């Protein structure tokens, strides 16, 4: 019973951070997409793609299915390149919405036992000694990661 409540709270925090990011993306004009968050830092378009790609990796990590955007790892997981050519912002936003709709549907299907099982990025041997490295932990770490980038996006909005 308590585990279910904790998991529900973690999912709610995730959904709130995704909603916050979506609103931030939608509130920024097209010209802002090429803006650096701070001098020499990530551009907004990079952050959208980076978050899309990282969240796509969650699909694999949580065992929810196959990734849809693995072809963008070189653009959005590796360090940002000043001469990189990114997909159109509208395409990134559209796929952001599709991915999160899929993820949220899958989250609602997961059981407590599933959330507390090992994720794909930890070995069975490691999980025996570190059972906290479970799927719920992966969700929490990605929620924190998203919160950090939401903070960066707020710098552009001001």
Rosetta blueprint (number, residue, H / E / L):
1 X L
2 X H
3 X H
4 X H
5 X H
6 X H
7 X H
8 X H
9 X H
10 X H
11 X H
12 X H
13 X H
14 X H
15 X H
16 X H
17 X H
18 X H
19 X H
20 X H
21 X H
22 X H
23 X H
24 X H
25 X H
26 X H
27 X H
28 X L
29 X L
30 X H
31 X H
32 X H
33 X H
34 X H
35 X L
36 X E
37 X L
38 X L
39 X L
40 X L
41 X L
42 X L
43 X E
44 X H
45 X H
46 X H
47 X H
48 X H
49 X H
50 X H
51 X H
52 X H
53 X H
54 X H
55 X H
56 X H
57 X H
58 X H
59 X H
60 X H
61 X H
62 X L
63 X L
64 X L
65 X L
66 X L
67 X L
68 X L
69 X L
70 X H
71 X H
72 X H
73 X H
74 X H
75 X H
76 X H
77 X L
78 X L
79 X L
80 X L
81 X L
82 X L
83 X L
84 X L
85 X L
86 X L
87 X L
88 X L
89 X H
90 X H
91 X H
92 X H
93 X H
94 X H
95 X H
96 X H
97 X H
98 X H
99 X H
100 X H
101 X H
102 X H
103 X H
104 X H
105 X H
106 X H
107 X H
108 X H
109 X H
110 X L
111 X L
112 X H
113 X H
114 X H
115 X H
116 X L
117 X L
118 X E
119 X L
120 X L
121 X L
122 X L
123 X L
124 X H
125 X H
126 X H
127 X H
128 X H
129 X H
130 X L
131 X L
132 X L
133 X L
134 X E
135 X H
136 X H
137 X H
138 X H
139 X H
140 X H
141 X H
142 X H
143 X H
144 X H
145 X H
146 X H
147 X H
148 X H
149 X H
150 X H
151 X H
152 X H
153 X H
154 X H
155 X H
156 X H
157 X H
158 X L
